[in-house]
């Protein structure tokens, strides 16, 4: 095992390896189809809400709608970007997009909890840039989760040790080329859920429907059960 592990470039170009991963993504990562459906649903809610009459400027309804629309747009783009990099085998690089969606989930939860519009105003005025790790912990009940995602969003070597390191007994190597692990599936499932929640919040504020909501929630639950089995199997192994 060499220290910097990858399929030899003289046997397969990087483009060819990425194309191979693109061709197999729907089999390897069935949650990609769910993320596609959930983000498309969110896109439809964004488009439909944009066609509705806007509340009077400065009112709580207007502030909340503006904030939830912004969060929906950013959530949509973060999800589609994560899908794109997972498809070509760069799941580590999808983590910053997941972290963005997680931040937006925390902000959206706070905005929905304050009908006065003051939380929306604070977020829109960029007064919620600090303390995001605490807010994420409050909405996920996962202590330290936000901090664990940070190395992958920065130029930090810890990201290599956590995500790309291969271990075989006493030997270590870095799988530096494109590849996927079960992490891709968990990331896209979680992003799908955030899209549905963002769609529900925006639809409620804008007075529109969420297309195929029951179907999406059923698919999310099915995928969650499937991934729970995958996690249990990995733990047993």
ChimeraX attribute file (.defattr): number of C-alpha atoms within 10 A of each C-alpha:
attribute: neighborCount
match mode: 1-to-1
recipient: residues
	/A:1	11
	/A:2	10
	/A:3	13
	/A:4	14
	/A:5	16
	/A:6	14
	/A:7	14
	/A:8	10
	/A:9	11
	/A:10	7
	/A:11	8
	/A:12	11
	/A:13	12
	/A:14	15
	/A:15	11
	/A:16	12
	/A:17	17
	/A:18	18
	/A:19	15
	/A:20	14
	/A:21	19
	/A:22	17
	/A:23	12
	/A:24	12
	/A:25	20
	/A:26	13
	/A:27	9
	/A:28	17
	/A:29	21
	/A:30	15
	/A:31	27
	/A:32	26
	/A:33	16
	/A:34	20
	/A:35	29
	/A:36	17
	/A:37	18
	/A:38	30
	/A:39	27
	/A:40	17
	/A:41	21
	/A:42	28
	/A:43	19
	/A:44	16
	/A:45	24
	/A:46	23
	/A:47	12
	/A:48	16
	/A:49	21
	/A:50	12
	/A:51	10
	/A:52	11
	/A:53	9
	/A:54	13
	/A:55	15
	/A:56	10
	/A:57	10
	/A:58	11
	/A:59	13
	/A:60	19
	/A:61	18
	/A:62	19
	/A:63	25
	/A:64	29
	/A:65	24
	/A:66	21
	/A:67	21
	/A:68	28
	/A:69	24
	/A:70	17
	/A:71	23
	/A:72	30
	/A:73	16
	/A:74	15
	/A:75	29
	/A:76	26
	/A:77	17
	/A:78	25
	/A:79	26
	/A:80	20
	/A:81	17
	/A:82	25
	/A:83	24
	/A:84	16
	/A:85	19
	/A:86	29
	/A:87	26
	/A:88	21
	/A:89	23
	/A:90	21
	/A:91	24
	/A:92	25
	/A:93	16
	/A:94	24
	/A:95	23
	/A:96	20
	/A:97	24
	/A:98	23
	/A:99	21
	/A:100	16
	/A:101	24
	/A:102	23
	/A:103	21
	/A:104	23
	/A:105	25
	/A:106	19
	/A:107	22
	/A:108	24
	/A:109	17
	/A:110	16
	/A:111	24
	/A:112	17
	/A:113	10
	/A:114	13
	/A:115	14
	/A:116	15
	/A:117	21
	/A:118	15
	/A:119	23
	/A:120	28
	/A:121	20
	/A:122	15
	/A:123	18
	/A:124	16
	/A:125	10
	/A:126	10
	/A:127	11
	/A:128	15
	/A:129	10
	/A:130	9
	/A:131	8
	/A:132	16
	/A:133	15
	/A:134	14
	/A:135	20
	/A:136	23
	/A:137	15
	/A:138	12
	/A:139	15
	/A:140	13
	/A:141	11
	/A:142	10
	/A:143	13
	/A:144	12
	/A:145	14
	/A:146	19
	/A:147	10
	/A:148	12
	/A:149	16
	/A:150	16
	/A:151	17
	/A:152	21
	/A:153	17
	/A:154	11
	/A:155	10
	/A:156	11
	/A:157	10
	/A:158	14
	/A:159	19
	/A:160	16
	/A:161	13
	/A:162	13
	/A:163	16
	/A:164	18
	/A:165	16
	/A:166	17
	/A:167	11
	/A:168	8
	/A:169	6
	/A:170	5
	/A:171	10
	/A:172	16
	/A:173	17
	/A:174	18
	/A:175	18
	/A:176	16
	/A:177	18
	/A:178	20
	/A:179	19
	/A:180	19
	/A:181	15
	/A:182	14
	/A:183	15
	/A:184	27
	/A:185	21
	/A:186	19
	/A:187	23
	/A:188	26
	/A:189	25
	/A:190	19
	/A:191	31
	/A:192	29
	/A:193	20
	/A:194	25
	/A:195	29
	/A:196	24
	/A:197	19
	/A:198	27
	/A:199	32
	/A:200	20
	/A:201	23
	/A:202	29
	/A:203	22
	/A:204	15
	/A:205	18
	/A:206	26
	/A:207	12
	/A:208	17
	/A:209	16
	/A:210	20
	/A:211	17
	/A:212	11
	/A:213	15
	/A:214	10
	/A:215	10
	/A:216	20
	/A:217	16
	/A:218	11
	/A:219	18
	/A:220	21
	/A:221	14
	/A:222	12
	/A:223	19
	/A:224	16
	/A:225	12
	/A:226	11
	/A:227	17
	/A:228	13
	/A:229	12
	/A:230	14
	/A:231	14
	/A:232	10
	/A:233	10
	/A:234	10
	/A:235	8
	/A:236	7
	/A:237	6
